[in-house]
Amino acid sequence: MTESSLLIEKKQQVRENLDTYRSLPEYILDGVGAIVQRVINPAAAKKRPSFLPSDPFNQQEADFPSYWWNGVVIALVTLLIGWLIALLQGHIFTIDETYLTLWLAGTGALALIANKANIRAFLKTFHDSLLDNMLSTVDVEHLRNWMDVNFGIWKPLISGLVAGPGLAWLLYSSWLLNHKPLVFQPGVFAVVLLASIQSVWVGYYLFPFYVAFPSQLNRYQFDLYTADPSSSEVVGRLSRLLTFILYVTLGFIVQLTVGLTVLGVLTSRTPLAGFVFSVFVWAPTVILYGAGQYHLSDLISRAKWRMLNDVQAKIEALYGEDEIPDKDNLDRLTKLMDYHDRIKSTADSALNFRSSLNFLNSLLFPVLAFVFTNLDKVTALIGNLLGVKKVP
């Protein structure tokens, strides 16, 4: 078997695997969808040979419930569990507890939906174009092994079950501190716990797929446009993927920031919750964007320098032929040097001023949301700094 035919075979194997991969949040969403379909449309469910659709990309075309509706079902089940526990305890949720549980149940389900959107975008990018532009059999095999390891469900499952209860206790205790004289209620905590576990499951995937994976790009050989690598299809698709993931993640974090602030979890009385939120939510998001763009820029620079070194070698070879180059060699040298300068002047990054401005605007949204939800405190702080006394 030739190298080219082996490469084609390996790519086909990886493409078939890409059609079947699911993250743990996707298994939960699609599992709920399969149960819902068996209830409301058993005929369609029986046509399917397996419990879950074999093709996650096109499952909705086979009358499978939308993952948005599956998320709504998960949120309602989460609420029902908390309500039943409270009922067994003889407790009725207060209005504040109702707001908290409603928002947390919705946030947990929304986290699962955000993960599905990001994972589908990630896999589709490789399925549609990036895999076709990989040049090495070894690289394709490495990609398949990396995917197999990181789409395992045991690590995220255990991470959620271990870290979820700690996050739930931090959130609920911070909320209780700001809502005295309310006391601990098992039903409320059950909702907080389930939403926290779901969020940890989703957070688990941020590191391997969106922080660690971009560093793998340097080891892969892609078919890039040699004259201007930043204009290559591979670079463009990777840049769009990173931007899409950033916006989905930021959208989720904005509603998380607003919700935790309005409901009284993030306040001046709960600095630990604010610290944890900053370190484990905001910091990874900024790192996600910065690391992705850095490694994408490195991919472009490496391709540029390969081409520049090749052109430089040709220039030096022409210089070494004669002590005084003739007219033909001088013309070739001039063209090569112009070509060298043209390549050197091409962009070293997929970023431009507009995309950088969009990123800064995205970061500004949650800041404005926090300011508006705490306008009275911000106004008082500015007044204290300026020495303005509050008029009684």
N, C-alpha and C positions, 0 to 999 in steps of 0.2 A: 504493500500500500504506500503510495507516494505521500509526501508531506502535505501537499495541498488537499488530497482526498481525505487524509486523516483529520486535517483541520476542519474540513466541511462536516465530517462525521461528528467530531467533538462539539461543534457549534450546534448541530441538530440535537444532540443529547442534552446540552444545556438549555436549549430553547424549549424542549419538551418538559424539562424540570421547571423552568420559569412559569409554564402554564399551570403548574400544580402547587407551587409554594403558597403557604399561608402563614401569617404571623399568629400568635396566640390570640390577640384581640379579634382577628378575622375569624378564627375558629369559633369564638364565642358568638360574634355577630351572625355568622352563617349558620351556626348550630341552632340558634334561636329562630332564624329564618326558616330552617328546615322543619322545625317543630310547628311553627305557625302555618307553613304551607300544608303540612299533613292535616292540620285542623280545618283550614278554610278551603283548601283545594287538594284533597287527597288523590284525585285522579292524576294531576300533574306530578305529584310527589312519587306515585307508584311507577311512573314512566322512567324515573331515574334509577339506574342500577345501584347507586350508592346513596348513603344518607345525605352527604354533602355533594353539591355540584362538582364535577371533575374539573371544570374550567372556571376559575374565579373571575376571569376577565369578562366573560360573556354570560354569566349565570342569570342576569336579569332578563335576557332575551328568552330564556326558557321558563318564563312566568314565575321566577323565583322572587320572593319579596325583596324590596329595596332595603339596603342596609340602614337607611334613615328610619324606616318603619321598624326594623329590628332593634335599632337603638331606642326608639320610643318604648317598645315592649320591655327591654331591659330596664329602662328607667322606671316604668310602672311596677315591674316585679320587685325592684329594689325598694321602692316606696311601700309596696304591699307587705314585704317582709318586716320592715320597721314598724308599720302600723299594726301588724298582727302581734308582734312582740310587745308593743305598748299596750294592746288590748288585753293580752294575757296578764300583764302587770297591773291592769286596772287604771292605766294612765291615758289621758287624752292630750294630744299635742297642743301646746300653746300656739299662739299666732307666730311668735318668733321661731319656735321649733318647726312649725309648718314651713315657713319661708326657708329655713336652713335645709331641711330634708328635701324639699322640692328642688332647690337649686343644686344640691349635691348629687341627687339622683340624676338630674339632667346633665350635670358636668361629667359625671363618670361615664355615662353613655356617649356624650359628645367626644370624650377622650378616645374611646374605642373607634368612633367614626373618623376622627382626625387621623388616627393611626392607619386605618384602612385606606384612606385617601392617599396618604404618603407612601405606603408600601406599594399600592397599585401603580403610582406614578414612578416609583423606583424601578419596579420590575418591567413596566412597559417601556421605559427608556432603554433598558438593555435588550429587551425582546425585539423592539422595532428597528433599532439602528446600531447601537453601540456594539452589540455582539458581532454584527456583520463587519465592523471596522477593526476588529481585533486580528492581529497578524500572526500570533504565535500559538501553537498547540498547547505549549506549557502554560501560557497565560489563561487560555480557556479552561484548561483542567484546574488551574488554581482557583479561578472564579467559581467553578462548580463546587469544589470542596469548601470554599469559603461560604457559599450560599447554603450548602447542606448543614454546616455547623451552626450558622446564625439563624436558620429557620427552625431549629429545634425548639420545642416548647417547654422543656423542663427547667432551663435556666430562668426564663422570665416568669414561669409559674412559681418557682420557689422564691424568687426575688420579691414578687408581689405578696406572697403569703408571709414572708419574713419582715419586709419593710413596711407593708401596708398598715398593720396594726399600730406601729410606732407613729406613722404619719397621721393616722386617724386620732390617736390619743392627743397628739400635739394640736391638731385643729380643733378638736372638741373641747379640750381643756382651755385653749385660748379663747374660744367662743364663750364658754361658761364664765371665764374671768371677766368678760365684758357684759355679761347678762345676769348679774346677780339680782334676785336671790334664786334663780333657776339652779337646779341640781342635776346630777348625772341621771340619765334615763337610758336604759338598755335599748329601747326601740330606736331612739334617735342615734345612739352610738352605732347600732347595726347598719343604718343607712350611711353614716360617715365612714364606717369600716369598709363596706362594699365599694363605695365610690373611691376610697383611697387605694384599695387593692387594684381596682381597674386603672387608676391613674399611674400607679407604679408599673404595672404591666406595660402601659404605653410608653412611659418614660424610659423603660429598659431599652427599647429599640432605638432611642435617639443616639446612644453612644456608638454601637457597632455600625449602624447604617449611615448616620449623618455626620459623625465626628471622626470615627476611625477609618471608615471605608475610603474617604477621599485621599487618605495617605497611601492607599493601595494603588492609586492611579499611576504613580511613578514606575511601578514595576511592570505595567502593562504596555505593550507596543500597539499603538493605534495607527490607523491609516489617516494621517493628518495632511492638510494642504501645506506643502513644504514652503511655499513662498510667503504664506501668512497663516501660521498655525492657529491664531486666535479666530480666524474666519472659518475654521473647519466645522463640519457638521457635528463631530464628536464634542468639540468644545462648546458649541452653541447649545446642544441638547443637555449636556451636563450642567451648564450654567442655568438653563431654564429649570432643570430639575431641582437644583439647590435653591433657586429663588422661589419655586412653588412650595417646597417643603418649609422654607422660612416663613412665607406668608400664612400657610395653614397653621404652623406652630404659633406664630405671633397672634393670629386671630383667636386661637384658643387661650393664649396667655392673657390677652386683653380682657376677655370676659372673666377669666380667673381672677385677675387683679381687681376688677370692678366688683365682682361678687364677694370676694373675701373682705374687701374694704367696706362695702355697703352693709354686709351682714355682721360686721363687727368682729372679724377674726384678726385682721391686720390693723392694729391701733398702736398708740404710743405705750399702752399698758402691756402689750405682748411683743416685746422686741425679739424674742427667740423665734416666733413664727415668721416675723419679717426677715430675720437673718436667714432662716432655712429657705424661705421663698426666694430670696435674692440669690443665694448660693446654688440651689438645686433647680431653679426654674429659669431665672433671667440670665445668669452667667452661662449655662450651657447653650442657651439660644444664641447669644452673641458669639460664643466660641464656635458653634455650629456654622454660622455664616463666615466668620473669619477663617477658620480652618479649611472650609470647603473652597473658598476663593483663593487661599494661599496655595493649596495643592493643585488647583486648576491652573494657576499662574505658573507653577513650577513645571507642569506638564507642557505648557506652551513654550517656556524658556528652554527646556531640554530639546524640544523639537527644533527650535530656532538655532540653537548652538550646533546641533548636528549638521544642519544645512550650512551654517556659517563656516564651520570647520572644513566642510567639503569644498566650499568656494575658495576659502583661504589657501587650501592645499593646491588647488588649480592655479591660483595667482602666483604662489611661490614657485610652482613648477615652470610657469612661463618666464618668470624672472631668471630662473637658473639656466634657461636654454642658451641665452646669448648675453654678453656683457652689455651690448647696446641692442635692445629689441628692434626688430624691423617694423615697418608700418603695419603689417598684418597682426603681428603680436601685440603691438601697441593698441590697436583697435580692440583686440580680444581682451587685453588687460583692462581697458577703459570700461568695456561692457561688463566684465566680471566685477570690477570694483563698484560700478553703479548698481549692479544686482546685489552685491554684498551690502551696500548702504541701504538699499530699498528693504531688504529682509531685516536688517538691523533696526530700521525705524518702525517696523510693524509693532503692534501692541503686544505687551508682555502679559496682558491680563484680559479676561472676558468682561471686566468691569469698565464702565465709563462714568462720566460725571452724572448722567441721568439716573443710572442704576444705583449709584452711591447715594444720590439725593433721595431716591425712593426708599432705600434702606433706612436712612436717617428719619424720614417721615414716618416709616413704620414703627420705629422706636419711640417716636413722639406721641403716638396715639395712646399707649397705656399711661404715659406720664400725664397727659392731659386728663385722661379718665380718672387717675388718682387725685389730681388737683381738684377737679370738679366735685368728686365725691367727698372731698375733705376741705371744701372751700372755706368753711368757717375757721378750721384749724390753721390753714395756710394764711388766711388774712390776719389772724391773731399773731402768728409767728412773725409775719412781715411788720406788723405794727410794733411788736416788741423790739425787733431789730432796729426800727427807725425811731424808737423812743416815743411812739404815739400812744397816748393813754386812751383806754376804752371809755367812751362816754356812757354813764349809767343810764 
